[in-house]
Amino acid sequence: VLDFKPPDCVEDAAQEASLQIEPSQALCVRCQRSMDALEEEKRGKAHDHKKRVRCLGYRALLPQLPASLELPARSHAWGQVCMRTILIAKLNHDRLHRDESLVTRFPEFVHAWFSSQAVVELTDKERNSMVARELGMAQKVEVSEEMDPDDVDRWAFYFKIKELAALDSIEAKMFWLLLDETHGDDYGCFFLHSFQALVACCGNTLGNQLGIAARGLSYHQTCLLAAEADPTLKKKGVPGTDLKRYDRADLVKALDSLSTMGGAVFVYVAQAYAVLDAVLAGPLQNRLPLIRSAVRGLSQPCATQKLACFDDAAKLPSPASPVWLLFGPAPTDPKKLPEHCLKYKVDKDSIKRGCDLFSLIQVLAHVFKEEQATRAAAVRVMFGAVADKSFASLTADSERAVAKTQDMLARDKDLAYARLPRNLTLSFDTFASITRALWPKCSQVEAAAMYRAAFDQAHGRVDHAAFEKVMARHRVFTRCLNLPRFEGCGFANALADSLSTSLTTVVTRRLHFSEPLLDRIRAALPQPAAKRFSDLIQHLRRELGSASPTRGVRALCAYREVLRRALALRSLKLEVASSSEFLAGPDRYAGLRADAELGRLEEALRAHDIVGEGDGTGASPADIAARLALSEKFLRFRQS
């Protein structure tokens, strides 16, 4: 919005000329003002135009807030529960869509998280009214001019996060950076990656403190579950119907009971160290000792009031505490806990102190921002090399290109701020070379897609600014770090060596026999899909050769992912296959083959359906053995 408007009449300007003339000889013919003053005012307006509106991506999705509307007051606990549930829900969403190159951006996801679920929430009358409006038959439908209650919740959440951030809440500050997209999509991706590592290593510890919020449900689902768990809240009748539902104000109050431990969430320092070992891998590994010292400095002595499953009398975690999963099953006798710590060489200090969850993530995010700044400087050096014709020698070895730029910056720090040619525009070959220098595993198709996106956004001028925007949108800075997965982090030494070796042996044997089939699948794929499939198999081989105590678990998870990807590719191929290929043989036994195939897939789902005692599959070993024996007998009967 421009605050300055030129006068409509020259005479009016002339009357005020004595107040407006600056010490300059050049005056505007129309308004009689100093040209220097006009130029300064012009620069000020240009600066105002460059001011960034906070959380614009989120606020653009909301309707204008009426001046007469007074938002309902929401408690700090309500805001905390919403923030934590959104983060868990975003993790679940990204895991379901992890094969996509572009994930849902954080503001859009937060907006959708507050949406009502029409199938569950709406009555028949409301659903019929919605259908009538969509079909243009809403003559008798009364449309309320009031703001949608979901939008009221969204605005209330926005102002609550802003208030908590102003009160110096680390959790709210971190969430505000995500909602504002201050550091781009890469920062949000790394933040969620670190949060996923915490969930993997400290899942039960976090679950004990978060309660229902740890399930990552939608806003309305979380409110309903919280209301059902609160005996003081009662459903009220809906006028004109026989239905009963909770009042919306009661649903909001129900969330206040979900925030525990005074609003803070703690993890044991031992678990924090496990998270650091899992996240700070690859290019970030050299920062591990320094970050461990920083986390140790942020820690506090544990207590039952701060951290669940801690025994104040013994000054150690209780035997039921999840932290013992990092050091083997704890003895049932509390008197033997010190002996257990001595046997497994447990650092007592790491299990007697706790660290705030979001303080730990803040430290990890700072590490990533430093790495992001390093790679951004490397990009600028590469653009400068394009201008002075030394680009080919710099990017000839994509694995060493970033290291070369760091050596150049160490010798001359001014290269990171050197002025680039104004008309510098990248061709596709140069663009692909810079992209592979940052991310050596980038495929040709993905590089072409990013170049096309930058070309369209910049109207044919792929300069440094366009390159940075498309790199941020495709999360290249995060993907080039080769961030690991976290299967098995939560029970690092809980598995015996014999069990881990047994799992590794099973996966090795299965991979050996299925390798020809996987090679045929890979050979039939186009270049980008074949490269991703090959990278997945190489990841499996690295896990099989690893000396980690969780090698069996991680190898099993990697092989499951290989088979899942192969089955997905098979399903895509069969959509356009002939009838004989679709039925995998002659028509005579098509029904039996389909029945056997579906039975195996359903059996794999049933084995991991309900978490139960013992093996964690929801069924006893005898039940599983009996079921498998029956399935094998039935298969032999059908084959005969």
GIMOJO-V523977 format. One line per field, one symbol per residue. ss: DSSP state (H for helix, E for strand, L for the rest). phi: phi as a letter, one per 20 degrees, with the letter a starting at -180 (. if undefined). psi: psi as a letter, one per 30 degrees, with the letter a starting at -180 (. if undefined). A space follows every 50 residues. Layout:
# GIMOJO-V523977
ss = ???
phi = ???
psi = ???
This chain:
# GIMOJO-V523977
ss = LLLLLLLLLHHHHHHLHHHHLLLLLLELLLLLLEHHHHHHHHHHHHHHHH LLLLLHHHHLLLLLLLLLLLLLLLLHHHHHHHHHHHHHHHHHHHHHLLLL LLLLLHHHHHHHHLLLLHHHHLLHHHHHHHHHHHLLLLLLLLLLLLLLHH HHHHHHHHHHHHHHHHLLLHHHHHHHHHHHLLLHHHHHHHHHHHHHHHHH HHHHHHHHHHHHHHHLLLHHHHHHHHHHHLLLLLLEELLLLLLEELLHHH HHHHHHLLLLHHHLLEEEHHHHHHHHHHHLLHHHHHHHHHHHHHHHHHLE ELLLLLLLLEELLLLEELLLLHHHHHLLLLLLLHHHHHHHHHHLLLLHHH HHEEEEHHHHHHHHHHHHHHHHHHHHHHHHHHHHHHHLLLHHHHHLLLLL HHHHHHHHHHHLHHHHHLLLLLLLLLLHHHHHHHHHHHLLLLLHHHHHHH HHHHHHHLLLLLLHHHHHHHHHHLLHHHHLLLLLLLLLHHHLLLLLHHHH HHHHHHHHHHHHHHHHHHHHHHHLLLHHHHHHHHHHHHHHHHHHLLLLLL HHHHHHHHHHHHHHHHHHHHHHHHLLLLHHHHHLLLHHHHHHHHHHHHHH HHHHHHLLLLLLLLLLLLLLHHHHHHHHHHHHHHHHHHHL
phi = .eedcffecffffffeffedfefbeedffedmeffffffffffffffffe fefflffeffeeffeffeedfffcffffffffgfffffffffffffdffe fdeffffffffffeffeffeefefffffffffffemddfdeeefeffggf fffffffgffffffffemeffffffffffelgdnffffffgfffffffff ecgfffffeemffffmefffffffffffedffecfdfegnceecbfffff ffffffeeedlmnecdcfffffffffffeedmfeffefgffffffffefc ffbgfecfmceffelbffgeffffffcngfffeffefgfffffelffgff ddcccfgffffffffffffffffffffffffffffffdmdffffdfdffd ffffffffffebffffcffegfdfceefffgfffffffcgefefffffff fffffffelndedffffffffffelfffffflffecfnffcgdfefffff fffffffffffffefgfffffffeefgfffffffffffffffffefeffd fffffffffgfffffffffffffffdefffffelqfffdfffffffffff fffffffcfcfcfmemdnbfgfffffffffffffffffff
psi = kkfkkkkfkeeeeefgefffklilfklkeefglkeeeeeeeeeeeeeeef kkkkheeefffllkjkffkjkkkkleeeeeeeeeeeeeeeeeeeefhffk ejlkleeeeeefffkljeeeekleeeeeeeeeeegghhegkjjkflkkee eeeeeeeeeeeeeeefghkeeeeeeeeeefhegleeeeeeeeeeeeeeee fgeeeeefefbffffhlleeeeeeeeeffjffkkkkkkkflglklkkeee eeefffffklhgfkkllkeeeeeeeeeeeilbffeffeeeeeeeeeffll kllefeklhkjeefhlklffkfffffglkklfjffgeeeeeeeghkjeef gfllkkefeeeeeeeeeeeeeeeeeeeeeeeeeeeeegggeefegejffg eeeeeeeeeeejffffgkklkegkkkleeeeeeeefeeifgkleeeeeee eeeeeeeghfjiaeeeeeeeeeegheeefffhkllgkfefiegfkleeee eeeeeeeeeeeeffeeeeeeeefflleeeeeeeeeeeeeeeeeeglgkfg eeeeeeeeeeeeeeeeeeeeeeeffglleeeefhalfegeeeeeeeeeee eeeeeefhekkalcfgfglleeeeeeeeeeeeeeeeeee.
